Structures are given as C-alpha cells and as structure tokens.
Amino acid sequence: MAEEPENDKTEQPSQKRLDEALKRGDVVKSQEVGTWFVMGGATLVLMAFSGGMSQGLATTMRGLVANSWQIRLDGPALPHLVKLLGGELLSVLAIPFVLLLLAALGGNLVQHRLVWSLEGITPKLSKISPLAGLKRLFSKQALANFGKGILKLVIVGTVLTVLMWPERTRMEALVTLDPAALLPFTTTLALKIMGSVVAMLAIVAAADYLFQYRQWYERQKMTLQEVKEEFKQTEGDPTIKGKLKQMRQARARKRMIANVPKASVVITNPTHYAVALQYERGMQAPVCVAKGVDALALKIRDIAGQHRIPIVENPPLARALHASVQVDEPIPPEHYKAVAEVIGYVLRLRRAAAR
C-alpha cells in the first residue's frame, strides 16, 4: 500500500498515535538543548572544580618532576607508573566527569522521558536509498541544521572577539609571566567566554526545540483514512457493533419469550404494551420477566393465552411499568399499590375458578 502524501495528513494526532511514536523511539529531540546542557555543566564544573583540579594535578606533576631522577622505567616499573598516574587523574577528574554525564542525560530528560527502542538502529533500505538521501539533504531539517551551524559560528566568533579583543595587550604579556600566574588569568577568561556562549546558546536551543517539536508534531498528524481505521480498531467497526447489538437484542427477546410461561399476570395496553410479572409467596415484590411493544407485546400476549396466564388491560400501568422496570428486576416501590390490586384481582379469579 502506497504511503499517504504528507499534505493529506490534516487531522490532529490521537493519544494512541503519540503513544505509538514514543514506543518507536520517535520523540522530540533537539541536539542544541543537549549541547546547551553540556556547555552549562562544563561551565559549572570549571567554576566549582578548576581550583581543586589544578592543585591536585600540580601536586602530582610537581612530585613527578622533582623526583624524576629516581623514577625507574625499566621492566614492570613503567606500567606501575602509568597505573599510578592514571589513578591520580581519575581521582581528580571523576566527579567533574560524572557531572558532565548527568548534564548530558538531563539534556535528554527535559525533552522526553527515557525510551528503550531498537527501531532507531534497525537497518532500513530507505536509509541507504540515494533518492531518500537527496530528500534528506534538501529537507527542512537539513536547512535548519545548516542555519544553526552558521548561527553558532557567528555567536562563538562574536563572543570571542568581544571578550578577547580588550585582553589582547595582557595576552601578549603572558609570555613574560610566571607559569603560576597563568592559571588564574586563563581560568577567568575561559569562564567569561563559556558563560557568554552558554547565555547565547540558550536562545538557539529554545528556538531549535520549538522547531523540532513542530516538525515532530507534523509527522504525527493523521490522514482521514488513518483516523477511521484507528476508530475501528479502538471503538470497533460500526457495522459489526450494529450486528452484535441486533444479536444481543434477539437473544434477549428469546429469553423473555421463554420466561413468559413463568409469569403470574400480563398487564397490557390492548394495542401496544405488554409487561409480564411473576409473583410468588415470599417474594419481596413482583419481578418483570418479559416486556415489549407492538409485535413483541402481541407475542407475549399470545404465549400468555396459550399457558392460560391472566391478561389484565391497564394502559396507564402497562406504560408506566414498561418505562420504569427492566427485565429480571423487581418493580419500583411507587407501583406496589397498583400492581398489588392487579395481583389481588388475579388471585380472586383463581379462587373463584377453583370452586
């Protein structure tokens, strides 16, 4: 079946459609939001840990240089030295690395909840199709990525120019400074640059997220045929539902007809309504065992006649009972008096016939 053209997708996506997209791993995802979180995390790490990291690394390197003449590099000594230095670096960089990892994870969690799906990495012929590749190359997404790249270059270039141009004289004098004095200056300058870049990229990230959300929402829209098919799947085919309803009504009519011989009396409107009631000693109230109108009412009267069940004409009571009582349910209390009079009349007839 050919795919529906994109311009035929005019209907808003249903919640079922959105849930299916989430299961497939098709979610709103802006790379710029993730980049902004990582950049922001790196800036915070630099602010909070630059001093401790520099001191720890300086202590390690100072000891290494001061005792370099004693360090052996033959045999197992070299792997031991590498292991020692690796442990020192790991102890210094572990917490900043974990924070950057959490920042990267947070960049995804603020956009969508965690999704586990293999569909994104499943091989598809469309991904290697030259025609599909050309379409992606000149798609809205590709143009947006190109525009974002140019914008980020402009932003970073502008920030670097604005912040570093006034510092050009001091930077020229760095070659004459003591190495210990370089670190505070470079740290301060790096924080200024990264803070400014993060602030500017926040605008890019917000705009890109809105664009990605719009693109994603447009992909989830449905054609009118898809809406109809989903309705059939969730609510059922109206034709089938109608047939099932007819079958249930037919079974209910058969059950009522089978219950008519159990009735104690049938109260009728001569031409339209019939309500069959069953009453036995010990029952709290009479129970409706069958009811119907027109042809079904006529059938109830015929069966009642065949089984010599009394038929009492009381049009107001017949209409009221038909409207207020369901089959296999006792009659409502407001009809107790009227029904009691009818049943009393029937019992008197039976006693008279028994004499």
C-alpha positions in Angstrom: 0.0 0.0 0.0 1.5 3.4 -1.0 2.3 5.9 1.7 -0.1 8.7 2.2 1.2 12.1 0.9 2.3 14.4 3.7 -0.1 17.1 2.6 -3.0 14.6 3.2 -2.2 14.5 6.9 -4.7 17.1 8.0 -6.1 15.5 11.2 -4.6 16.1 14.7 -2.8 13.0 16.1 -4.7 10.9 18.7 -3.2 10.0 22.0 -2.8 6.4 20.7 -0.7 7.7 17.8 1.5 9.7 20.1 2.0 6.7 22.4 3.0 4.5 19.5 5.5 7.2 18.3 7.0 7.1 21.8 7.3 3.3 21.7 9.1 3.5 18.4 11.6 6.0 19.8 10.2 8.8 17.7 10.4 11.7 20.2 11.1 15.4 20.2 14.9 15.8 20.4 16.9 18.9 19.9 20.7 18.4 19.8 21.0 22.1 20.7 19.3 21.5 24.0 21.7 18.7 24.8 24.7 20.9 23.8 23.5 23.7 26.0 23.2 21.4 29.0 26.7 20.0 28.4 28.2 23.5 27.9 26.4 24.7 31.0 27.6 21.7 33.0 31.2 22.3 31.8 31.0 25.9 32.9 29.7 24.9 36.4 32.4 22.3 36.6 35.1 24.8 35.7 33.8 27.3 38.3 33.5 24.7 41.1 36.4 22.4 40.5 39.0 24.2 38.5 40.9 25.2 41.6 40.9 21.7 43.2 41.7 20.0 39.9 44.6 22.3 39.1 46.0 21.9 42.6 45.7 18.2 42.5 47.3 17.9 39.1 50.0 20.4 40.0 50.9 18.4 43.2 51.2 15.2 41.2 53.2 16.7 38.4 55.4 18.7 40.8 56.3 15.5 42.6 56.8 13.7 39.3 59.3 16.3 38.1 61.1 16.8 41.4 61.7 13.0 41.7 62.2 12.3 38.0 65.8 11.2 38.6 64.6 8.4 40.9 61.8 7.1 38.6 62.6 3.8 37.0 61.1 3.0 33.6 62.5 -0.5 33.1 60.6 -3.8 33.4 57.4 -3.6 35.4 58.2 -0.1 36.7 56.7 1.7 33.6 53.2 0.0 33.8 53.2 0.7 37.5 54.0 4.4 36.9 51.2 4.6 34.3 48.8 3.0 36.7 49.7 5.4 39.4 49.3 8.5 37.2 46.0 7.1 35.8 44.7 6.7 39.3 45.7 10.2 40.3 44.0 11.7 37.2 40.9 9.6 37.7 40.6 10.7 41.3 40.8 14.4 40.2 38.5 14.1 37.2 35.9 11.5 38.3 33.4 14.0 39.9 33.6 16.5 37.0 33.2 13.7 34.5 30.1 12.3 36.4 28.6 15.8 36.5 29.1 16.3 32.8 27.5 12.8 32.2 24.5 13.9 34.3 24.2 17.1 32.4 24.1 15.2 29.1 21.5 12.9 30.5 19.5 15.9 31.8 19.5 17.4 28.3 17.5 14.4 27.1 15.3 14.0 30.1 13.9 17.6 29.9 12.8 16.9 26.4 11.2 13.4 26.8 11.2 10.5 29.2 13.6 7.6 28.8 12.7 5.4 25.8 14.1 2.0 25.0 13.6 1.2 21.4 15.6 -0.7 18.8 13.8 0.8 15.8 16.2 3.7 15.6 19.2 1.4 14.9 17.3 -1.2 12.9 18.7 -1.3 9.3 16.3 0.1 6.7 16.7 0.3 2.9 15.3 3.9 3.0 18.4 5.0 4.9 20.7 3.9 2.1 18.5 4.9 -0.8 20.1 7.7 -2.9 16.7 9.3 -3.5 15.9 9.3 0.2 19.4 10.7 0.9 18.8 13.6 -1.5 15.4 14.3 0.1 17.0 14.5 3.5 19.9 16.6 2.1 17.5 19.3 1.0 14.8 18.9 3.7 13.7 21.5 6.2 15.7 19.7 8.8 18.9 19.9 6.8 18.3 23.6 6.1 17.6 24.2 9.8 20.9 22.4 10.8 22.8 24.5 8.3 21.3 27.7 9.6 22.1 26.6 13.2 25.7 25.9 12.3 26.2 29.3 10.7 24.4 31.0 13.7 26.6 29.2 16.2 29.7 30.1 14.4 28.6 33.8 14.4 27.8 33.6 18.1 31.0 32.0 19.1 33.1 34.3 16.9 31.3 37.4 18.2 31.8 36.3 21.8 35.5 35.6 21.3 36.0 38.9 19.6 34.2 40.9 22.2 35.8 39.3 25.1 39.4 38.7 23.9 40.0 41.9 21.9 40.2 44.1 25.1 42.6 41.5 26.6 45.0 41.4 23.6 47.6 43.5 25.4 47.5 41.3 28.5 47.7 38.2 26.4 50.8 39.5 24.6 52.4 39.9 28.0 51.6 36.3 29.1 54.9 35.0 27.8 56.7 37.1 30.4 54.5 35.9 33.3 55.4 33.2 35.8 53.7 30.0 34.9 51.9 30.0 38.3 50.2 33.3 37.4 48.9 32.0 34.0 46.3 29.7 35.5 44.1 32.4 37.3 44.1 34.5 34.2 43.2 31.7 31.8 40.6 30.3 34.1 38.9 33.7 34.5 39.0 34.3 30.7 37.6 30.8 30.0 34.7 31.3 32.4 33.8 34.6 30.8 33.9 33.0 27.3 31.9 29.9 28.3 29.4 31.9 30.4 28.7 34.2 27.4 28.5 31.3 25.0 26.1 29.4 27.2 23.9 32.5 27.5 23.8 33.0 23.8 23.2 29.3 23.0 20.2 29.3 25.3 18.3 31.3 22.7 19.4 28.9 19.9 18.4 25.9 22.0 15.0 27.3 22.8 14.3 28.1 19.1 15.6 24.8 17.9 13.4 22.9 20.4 10.3 24.7 19.2 11.3 23.9 15.6 11.9 20.2 16.4 8.6 20.0 18.3 6.7 21.4 15.4 8.4 19.0 12.9 7.7 16.1 15.2 4.0 17.1 15.7 3.6 17.5 11.9 5.0 13.9 11.4 2.4 12.5 13.9 -0.6 14.0 12.1 -3.0 11.6 10.5 -4.9 11.2 7.3 -8.7 11.0 7.5 -8.4 7.3 6.5 -6.0 6.6 9.4 -8.4 8.3 11.8 -11.2 6.0 10.6 -9.0 2.9 10.8 -7.9 3.8 14.3 -11.5 4.3 15.4 -12.4 0.9 14.0 -9.6 -0.7 16.0 -10.3 1.1 19.3 -14.1 1.5 19.2 -14.9 -1.3 16.8 -16.4 -1.3 13.3 -19.9 0.4 13.5 -21.3 -2.3 11.2 -20.1 -5.1 13.4 -21.2 -3.3 16.5 -24.7 -2.9 15.0 -24.8 -6.6 14.2 -23.7 -7.5 17.7 -26.4 -5.3 19.1 -29.0 -6.9 17.0 -27.8 -10.4 18.1 -27.9 -9.3 21.8 -31.5 -8.0 21.3 -32.5 -11.2 19.5 -31.1 -13.3 22.4 -32.9 -11.1 24.9 -36.2 -11.5 23.1 -35.8 -15.3 23.0 -35.0 -15.3 26.7 -38.0 -13.1 27.5 -40.3 -15.3 25.4 -39.0 -18.4 27.3 -39.8 -16.6 30.6 -43.4 -15.7 29.8 -44.8 -19.1 31.0 -43.4 -18.3 34.4 -45.5 -15.1 34.7 -48.3 -14.7 37.2 -50.0 -11.9 35.2 -49.5 -9.9 32.0 -50.5 -6.3 32.2 -51.3 -4.8 28.7 -52.3 -1.8 26.8 -54.5 -3.6 24.3 -52.6 -2.5 21.2 -49.0 -1.5 22.2 -47.6 -2.6 25.5 -47.3 -5.9 27.5 -45.5 -6.5 30.8 -45.3 -10.0 32.3 -44.9 -10.1 36.0 -44.1 -13.1 38.2 -45.1 -13.2 41.9 -44.9 -16.0 44.4 -45.4 -16.1 48.2 -42.2 -15.0 50.0 -41.1 -12.6 47.2 -40.5 -9.0 48.3 -42.0 -7.6 45.2 -43.2 -8.9 41.8 -40.5 -9.3 39.2 -40.7 -8.4 35.5 -39.9 -11.5 33.4 -40.8 -10.0 30.0 -41.9 -6.8 28.4 -42.3 -5.5 24.9 -44.1 -3.2 22.5 -46.1 -3.8 19.3 -45.1 -7.2 17.7 -43.3 -8.3 20.8 -46.2 -7.3 23.0 -48.5 -9.3 20.8 -46.2 -12.3 21.0 -46.2 -12.1 24.9 -50.0 -12.0 24.9 -50.2 -15.0 22.6 -47.9 -17.1 24.7 -49.7 -16.0 27.9 -53.0 -17.1 26.3 -51.5 -20.4 25.4 -50.5 -21.0 29.0 -53.7 -19.6 30.5 -51.9 -16.8 32.2 -54.3 -14.0 33.2 -54.1 -10.9 30.9 -55.2 -7.6 32.5 -55.8 -4.5 30.5 -54.5 -1.4 32.3 -53.0 1.0 29.8 -51.5 3.6 32.3 -49.9 0.9 34.5 -48.6 -1.0 31.4 -46.9 2.1 30.0 -45.5 3.1 33.4 -44.1 -0.4 34.1 -42.6 -0.7 30.6 -40.8 2.6 31.1 -39.6 2.1 34.7 -38.7 -1.6 35.2 -36.1 -3.7 33.5 -36.4 -7.4 32.7 -35.4 -9.7 35.7 -35.8 -6.7 38.1 -38.5 -6.1 40.8 -41.0 -3.4 40.1 -40.3 0.1 41.6 -42.0 0.8 45.0 -44.2 3.5 43.5 -46.1 0.8 41.6 -46.6 -1.6 44.5 -50.1 -0.5 45.2 -51.4 -0.6 41.6 -49.7 -4.0 40.9 -51.0 -5.4 44.3 -54.5 -4.6 43.2 -54.0 -6.4 39.9 -52.4 -9.4 41.5 -55.2 -9.5 44.1 -57.8 -9.4 41.3 -56.0 -12.3 39.6 -55.8 -14.3 42.9 -59.6 -13.8 43.4 -60.2 -15.0 39.9 -58.2 -18.1 40.6 -60.0 -18.8 43.8 -63.4 -18.4 42.1 -62.3 -20.7 39.3 -61.2 -23.3 41.8 -64.6 -23.6 43.4 
